[in-house]
Amino acid sequence: MATKLHHFLVAQFFILLFLSLVSCEREAAITESPPNIIIFFTDDQGYADLGSYGAKGFETPNLDQLAAEGIRFTNFYVPATVCTPSRAGLLTGRYPKRSGLHEAVLFPFSEGGLSLDEYTMAEMLKDAGYSTSIIGKWHLGHQQEFMPLNQGFDSFYGVPYSNDMDNHYYRNIDFQSPPLPFYRDTTLIESGPDQQYLTKTYTEEAVRQIRERNDKPFFIYIPHSMPHLPLHASPNFKGKSELGIYGDVIMELDWSAGQIIETLKQEGIYKNTIFILTSDNGPRVGSALPLRGKKAETWEGGQRVPGIITWPDKIPGNQVNDNMVSTLDLFPTLAKVSGSQIPDGLAMDGLDISTLLFNPETTVLPERPFFYYARNGKPEAVRLGKWKLHIQKTIGWNTKEQGEFEVGLYDLETDIGEKTNLASQNRAIVDQLSRLIKDFETGLE
């Protein structure tokens, strides 16, 4: 009897050991499975339009908590001052001039869009086995050939361009745009939607897609229509902030992020989801303080935006980081962490910053230039290290009041507001940075 009991206990031990090893392997497999990816992309939200960046007059508890659980960047940039080129840069990892979308934005009367020859982030992730969707504002071409389902996305739920183009009359060319189209995939499901419900509608769709997902890792791109003018908030948020409708809109966007994050947690996938929050450019009516400038300007306020990245399984929390990064870096970084492949010979302008994400306290990125392009598509400035050089200015400079624009050099470490022009004391640096712009432009021709 004792021998049988001994054999039974030994057998039980090995069964438990086997089950334990299988469980560990399963947990390891889950941990090492490709991360889900969400890019929460707001429209015209300023650098100071989040609580964690110093917002006043409204609260953003969900996004502030997101910042506490990951990395909040203080030098996070987009490659354009307005909508269309910024979105092209995000989805290709390339300066918009490479795709020919660097001049102004696309309108309801525009015939072009993002070339199908461009290899988008959605195509890259889809090729790596991801399901891909966009919920919100596209603005990279409303003709069917340029729409999301031809650019790597499995599904599209939203609008093809900005909300201010809804039923807008363009007097200078005598063009009447239609009511704002709202699509599911390629089907027009509504014309002129009630804009006070846009944020709510996008959020509900994102929650639904997460809950009804298949077994693939997913990439959900959520380019919200707000806070682009005209401003709209749902009844639950109207009058909620001290700042009026703009604050109400931001608070609803914060709610939107909170709903999505809560759903990820309920589904048990939050820890293995990369959540990226940023804006397409600086504010039209919000705040970029202490930065100078706003949307459509190449002063810092036009292109330095909020930037928060979390991935609880991999990225340490409660980090504030001053390395210079941009949305151009997201393409190669997400390629690395998702196990995707970038085609050989594809000219990329971004940098894989995954090492920085995993080790933000010790990683210092290599010094590299960042180029600022005006709304008219011309290069106006470059940053290298702490120095920023402005060579011309089309918007954000009043010649009648300020005189002819002079080349400006600013030390962004000590003068974040770009107030003191140091060009005359640093001619060698001015020459060096001027050459950088000229050489980069020549390389793009």
TORZA-268916 format. One line per field, with one value per residue (C-alpha): x, y, z. Coordinates in steps of 0.1 Angstrom, whole numbers, plus 5000, padded with zeros to 4 digits. Layout:
REM residues N
east = [X / ...]
north = [Y / ...]
up = [Z / ...]
//
This chain:
REM residues 445
east = [5000 / 5028 / 5046 / 5014 / 5008 / 5044 / 5040 / 5007 / 5023 / 5053 / 5029 / 5008 / 5040 / 5051 / 5016 / 5015 / 5050 / 5040 / 5009 / 5030 / 5055 / 5027 / 5011 / 5044 / 5050 / 5014 / 5020 / 5053 / 5037 / 5010 / 5036 / 5056 / 5027 / 5026 / 5011 / 4978 / 4983 / 4960 / 4969 / 4945 / 4951 / 4933 / 4928 / 4943 / 4949 / 4976 / 5007 / 4991 / 4957 / 4961 / 4963 / 4997 / 5010 / 4996 / 4960 / 4938 / 4900 / 4893 / 4904 / 4918 / 4920 / 4921 / 4949 / 4968 / 4966 / 4978 / 5008 / 5015 / 5015 / 5039 / 5061 / 5051 / 5073 / 5081 / 5098 / 5072 / 5067 / 5046 / 5061 / 5035 / 5015 / 4981 / 4960 / 4967 / 5005 / 5007 / 4986 / 5006 / 5038 / 5023 / 5011 / 5043 / 5071 / 5082 / 5082 / 5050 / 5071 / 5081 / 5044 / 5036 / 5011 / 5032 / 5012 / 4981 / 4953 / 4930 / 4895 / 4862 / 4870 / 4905 / 4911 / 4943 / 4953 / 4979 / 4996 / 4989 / 5026 / 5032 / 5036 / 5014 / 5017 / 4984 / 4998 / 5029 / 5009 / 4984 / 5013 / 5025 / 4991 / 4973 / 4937 / 4936 / 4909 / 4905 / 4878 / 4874 / 4888 / 4909 / 4918 / 4942 / 4919 / 4882 / 4882 / 4875 / 4910 / 4926 / 4902 / 4914 / 4904 / 4929 / 4956 / 4960 / 4929 / 4904 / 4877 / 4868 / 4842 / 4842 / 4845 / 4869 / 4879 / 4876 / 4843 / 4845 / 4841 / 4806 / 4783 / 4808 / 4807 / 4841 / 4834 / 4868 / 4862 / 4823 / 4823 / 4796 / 4808 / 4782 / 4770 / 4799 / 4799 / 4801 / 4812 / 4813 / 4840 / 4831 / 4794 / 4780 / 4758 / 4750 / 4753 / 4759 / 4759 / 4751 / 4786 / 4778 / 4778 / 4810 / 4833 / 4807 / 4801 / 4838 / 4843 / 4814 / 4827 / 4862 / 4848 / 4827 / 4856 / 4878 / 4850 / 4842 / 4879 / 4891 / 4922 / 4946 / 4965 / 4949 / 4958 / 4931 / 4938 / 4915 / 4919 / 4892 / 4875 / 4877 / 4889 / 4890 / 4865 / 4836 / 4836 / 4809 / 4804 / 4776 / 4749 / 4767 / 4797 / 4783 / 4789 / 4812 / 4844 / 4853 / 4868 / 4836 / 4830 / 4867 / 4872 / 4840 / 4854 / 4887 / 4870 / 4849 / 4880 / 4895 / 4863 / 4867 / 4902 / 4890 / 4862 / 4887 / 4913 / 4886 / 4875 / 4910 / 4913 / 4879 / 4891 / 4924 / 4945 / 4955 / 4989 / 4999 / 4985 / 5005 / 4985 / 4998 / 4982 / 4991 / 4977 / 4981 / 4994 / 4992 / 4960 / 4937 / 4919 / 4935 / 4968 / 5004 / 5019 / 5047 / 5055 / 5053 / 5028 / 4999 / 4984 / 4997 / 5029 / 5064 / 5070 / 5072 / 5035 / 5025 / 5044 / 5054 / 5024 / 5014 / 5029 / 5022 / 5030 / 5022 / 5027 / 5024 / 5041 / 5072 / 5073 / 5080 / 5055 / 5057 / 5083 / 5088 / 5113 / 5129 / 5144 / 5133 / 5109 / 5082 / 5053 / 5078 / 5094 / 5063 / 5065 / 5099 / 5093 / 5060 / 5077 / 5103 / 5080 / 5054 / 5079 / 5069 / 5091 / 5099 / 5106 / 5142 / 5151 / 5122 / 5135 / 5124 / 5127 / 5119 / 5140 / 5133 / 5130 / 5120 / 5152 / 5141 / 5107 / 5120 / 5148 / 5137 / 5158 / 5191 / 5186 / 5198 / 5188 / 5214 / 5214 / 5195 / 5178 / 5141 / 5127 / 5097 / 5076 / 5052 / 5016 / 5027 / 5050 / 5083 / 5109 / 5110 / 5131 / 5153 / 5161 / 5194 / 5200 / 5191 / 5193 / 5164 / 5170 / 5142 / 5151 / 5118 / 5082 / 5050 / 5025 / 5031 / 5049 / 5033 / 5057 / 5036 / 5041 / 5073 / 5092 / 5109 / 5116 / 5152 / 5168 / 5163 / 5183 / 5169 / 5182 / 5153 / 5168 / 5168 / 5143 / 5113 / 5092 / 5116 / 5119 / 5156 / 5172 / 5208 / 5217 / 5241 / 5262 / 5263 / 5269 / 5287 / 5257 / 5234 / 5255 / 5256 / 5218 / 5212 / 5232 / 5212 / 5180 / 5195 / 5211 / 5179 / 5158 / 5183 / 5181 / 5143 / 5144]
north = [5000 / 5024 / 5017 / 5024 / 5056 / 5066 / 5059 / 5078 / 5109 / 5108 / 5106 / 5135 / 5155 / 5151 / 5158 / 5190 / 5199 / 5193 / 5214 / 5241 / 5241 / 5242 / 5271 / 5290 / 5284 / 5296 / 5327 / 5333 / 5328 / 5353 / 5378 / 5374 / 5376 / 5406 / 5436 / 5452 / 5487 / 5517 / 5552 / 5578 / 5608 / 5641 / 5670 / 5704 / 5696 / 5719 / 5711 / 5724 / 5708 / 5679 / 5681 / 5664 / 5692 / 5720 / 5724 / 5749 / 5751 / 5714 / 5680 / 5650 / 5623 / 5593 / 5606 / 5619 / 5583 / 5570 / 5593 / 5580 / 5545 / 5551 / 5578 / 5614 / 5631 / 5668 / 5670 / 5652 / 5664 / 5660 / 5666 / 5692 / 5721 / 5710 / 5679 / 5660 / 5661 / 5652 / 5621 / 5612 / 5614 / 5593 / 5565 / 5563 / 5572 / 5597 / 5634 / 5644 / 5658 / 5623 / 5615 / 5648 / 5657 / 5685 / 5715 / 5726 / 5699 / 5680 / 5695 / 5680 / 5692 / 5676 / 5648 / 5634 / 5615 / 5593 / 5574 / 5537 / 5533 / 5544 / 5516 / 5525 / 5515 / 5496 / 5476 / 5468 / 5455 / 5437 / 5419 / 5408 / 5392 / 5421 / 5431 / 5468 / 5494 / 5531 / 5549 / 5586 / 5611 / 5599 / 5630 / 5614 / 5614 / 5609 / 5595 / 5557 / 5547 / 5565 / 5555 / 5534 / 5499 / 5505 / 5516 / 5485 / 5489 / 5460 / 5484 / 5521 / 5538 / 5575 / 5606 / 5612 / 5648 / 5676 / 5684 / 5721 / 5709 / 5697 / 5714 / 5742 / 5766 / 5775 / 5809 / 5814 / 5784 / 5784 / 5748 / 5736 / 5706 / 5680 / 5672 / 5655 / 5618 / 5591 / 5557 / 5521 / 5506 / 5517 / 5523 / 5557 / 5552 / 5589 / 5624 / 5654 / 5635 / 5654 / 5664 / 5666 / 5628 / 5622 / 5616 / 5593 / 5574 / 5568 / 5556 / 5532 / 5517 / 5513 / 5495 / 5473 / 5463 / 5454 / 5433 / 5415 / 5411 / 5378 / 5360 / 5382 / 5411 / 5443 / 5478 / 5504 / 5539 / 5564 / 5599 / 5618 / 5648 / 5669 / 5694 / 5707 / 5736 / 5737 / 5724 / 5699 / 5679 / 5655 / 5666 / 5648 / 5670 / 5704 / 5729 / 5705 / 5726 / 5760 / 5768 / 5765 / 5744 / 5738 / 5723 / 5703 / 5688 / 5678 / 5663 / 5642 / 5630 / 5621 / 5601 / 5584 / 5573 / 5561 / 5540 / 5523 / 5517 / 5503 / 5479 / 5467 / 5460 / 5442 / 5420 / 5412 / 5427 / 5461 / 5451 / 5438 / 5468 / 5498 / 5529 / 5561 / 5595 / 5625 / 5653 / 5660 / 5696 / 5725 / 5742 / 5766 / 5777 / 5757 / 5763 / 5755 / 5774 / 5779 / 5774 / 5801 / 5798 / 5776 / 5755 / 5763 / 5779 / 5764 / 5779 / 5752 / 5756 / 5744 / 5711 / 5702 / 5683 / 5661 / 5626 / 5597 / 5560 / 5531 / 5494 / 5480 / 5447 / 5464 / 5502 / 5514 / 5538 / 5573 / 5585 / 5620 / 5621 / 5649 / 5630 / 5645 / 5621 / 5624 / 5606 / 5596 / 5573 / 5553 / 5534 / 5518 / 5514 / 5496 / 5475 / 5464 / 5455 / 5438 / 5417 / 5434 / 5439 / 5472 / 5467 / 5469 / 5503 / 5522 / 5556 / 5561 / 5594 / 5580 / 5561 / 5529 / 5542 / 5509 / 5509 / 5543 / 5530 / 5500 / 5519 / 5556 / 5565 / 5555 / 5558 / 5589 / 5590 / 5600 / 5636 / 5641 / 5669 / 5675 / 5696 / 5720 / 5724 / 5753 / 5750 / 5759 / 5730 / 5749 / 5742 / 5770 / 5756 / 5728 / 5716 / 5699 / 5692 / 5723 / 5746 / 5756 / 5777 / 5796 / 5806 / 5820 / 5825 / 5826 / 5823 / 5835 / 5867 / 5901 / 5921 / 5953 / 5951 / 5933 / 5942 / 5918 / 5884 / 5878 / 5844 / 5833 / 5809 / 5798 / 5777 / 5755 / 5743 / 5778 / 5795 / 5772 / 5801 / 5812 / 5847 / 5855 / 5854 / 5843 / 5842 / 5871 / 5855 / 5821 / 5824 / 5791 / 5773 / 5792 / 5782 / 5746 / 5743 / 5762 / 5736 / 5708 / 5722 / 5727 / 5692 / 5675 / 5693 / 5684 / 5648 / 5648 / 5661]
up = [5000 / 5009 / 4976 / 4957 / 4976 / 4969 / 4932 / 4932 / 4948 / 4925 / 4895 / 4909 / 4914 / 4878 / 4865 / 4885 / 4873 / 4837 / 4841 / 4857 / 4829 / 4803 / 4821 / 4822 / 4786 / 4778 / 4799 / 4782 / 4748 / 4757 / 4769 / 4738 / 4714 / 4691 / 4709 / 4699 / 4687 / 4691 / 4678 / 4693 / 4670 / 4679 / 4655 / 4663 / 4700 / 4715 / 4735 / 4767 / 4761 / 4786 / 4824 / 4824 / 4801 / 4822 / 4809 / 4827 / 4827 / 4822 / 4834 / 4815 / 4842 / 4818 / 4796 / 4827 / 4841 / 4808 / 4810 / 4845 / 4832 / 4804 / 4788 / 4784 / 4759 / 4761 / 4726 / 4705 / 4669 / 4638 / 4603 / 4593 / 4606 / 4591 / 4587 / 4554 / 4554 / 4590 / 4585 / 4555 / 4576 / 4604 / 4581 / 4560 / 4583 / 4556 / 4553 / 4534 / 4505 / 4496 / 4489 / 4473 / 4500 / 4516 / 4502 / 4522 / 4527 / 4505 / 4500 / 4489 / 4453 / 4453 / 4429 / 4445 / 4476 / 4491 / 4463 / 4463 / 4457 / 4493 / 4518 / 4548 / 4584 / 4579 / 4550 / 4570 / 4600 / 4578 / 4561 / 4595 / 4604 / 4621 / 4616 / 4607 / 4611 / 4610 / 4630 / 4624 / 4600 / 4570 / 4550 / 4526 / 4495 / 4493 / 4458 / 4461 / 4448 / 4477 / 4505 / 4535 / 4522 / 4494 / 4518 / 4540 / 4563 / 4566 / 4577 / 4578 / 4599 / 4597 / 4574 / 4545 / 4555 / 4580 / 4597 / 4586 / 4550 / 4557 / 4532 / 4527 / 4498 / 4484 / 4469 / 4452 / 4429 / 4431 / 4445 / 4469 / 4489 / 4499 / 4534 / 4553 / 4541 / 4567 / 4556 / 4568 / 4546 / 4511 / 4518 / 4524 / 4555 / 4564 / 4549 / 4572 / 4606 / 4637 / 4647 / 4684 / 4684 / 4664 / 4693 / 4710 / 4678 / 4671 / 4707 / 4706 / 4674 / 4688 / 4719 / 4697 / 4675 / 4706 / 4721 / 4688 / 4677 / 4662 / 4673 / 4653 / 4670 / 4660 / 4648 / 4654 / 4642 / 4658 / 4642 / 4660 / 4642 / 4673 / 4685 / 4649 / 4643 / 4644 / 4679 / 4690 / 4722 / 4731 / 4756 / 4784 / 4780 / 4771 / 4798 / 4817 / 4817 / 4830 / 4795 / 4775 / 4745 / 4738 / 4773 / 4769 / 4737 / 4752 / 4782 / 4759 / 4741 / 4775 / 4782 / 4748 / 4757 / 4791 / 4775 / 4752 / 4779 / 4803 / 4775 / 4770 / 4807 / 4808 / 4778 / 4796 / 4768 / 4782 / 4793 / 4758 / 4740 / 4728 / 4732 / 4715 / 4721 / 4700 / 4678 / 4641 / 4647 / 4670 / 4682 / 4663 / 4694 / 4722 / 4740 / 4731 / 4760 / 4768 / 4731 / 4705 / 4676 / 4667 / 4639 / 4604 / 4618 / 4620 / 4654 / 4680 / 4689 / 4654 / 4654 / 4689 / 4703 / 4732 / 4730 / 4753 / 4747 / 4770 / 4768 / 4804 / 4796 / 4782 / 4789 / 4824 / 4839 / 4853 / 4828 / 4815 / 4786 / 4767 / 4738 / 4705 / 4687 / 4661 / 4645 / 4618 / 4643 / 4649 / 4616 / 4621 / 4659 / 4654 / 4627 / 4652 / 4681 / 4659 / 4640 / 4607 / 4577 / 4560 / 4522 / 4512 / 4497 / 4512 / 4523 / 4559 / 4577 / 4612 / 4637 / 4656 / 4691 / 4708 / 4729 / 4743 / 4750 / 4769 / 4787 / 4789 / 4819 / 4803 / 4765 / 4747 / 4710 / 4684 / 4674 / 4642 / 4623 / 4622 / 4594 / 4596 / 4565 / 4561 / 4550 / 4515 / 4514 / 4517 / 4543 / 4569 / 4598 / 4611 / 4646 / 4655 / 4692 / 4712 / 4682 / 4659 / 4628 / 4609 / 4574 / 4562 / 4575 / 4556 / 4584 / 4619 / 4610 / 4603 / 4580 / 4585 / 4623 / 4626 / 4594 / 4570 / 4585 / 4595 / 4599 / 4635 / 4656 / 4690 / 4718 / 4727 / 4759 / 4775 / 4753 / 4746 / 4736 / 4708 / 4720 / 4717 / 4683 / 4686 / 4649 / 4649 / 4677 / 4661 / 4624 / 4621 / 4635 / 4612 / 4582 / 4594 / 4598 / 4566 / 4547 / 4564 / 4549 / 4515 / 4514 / 4526 / 4500 / 4473 / 4483 / 4479 / 4444]
//
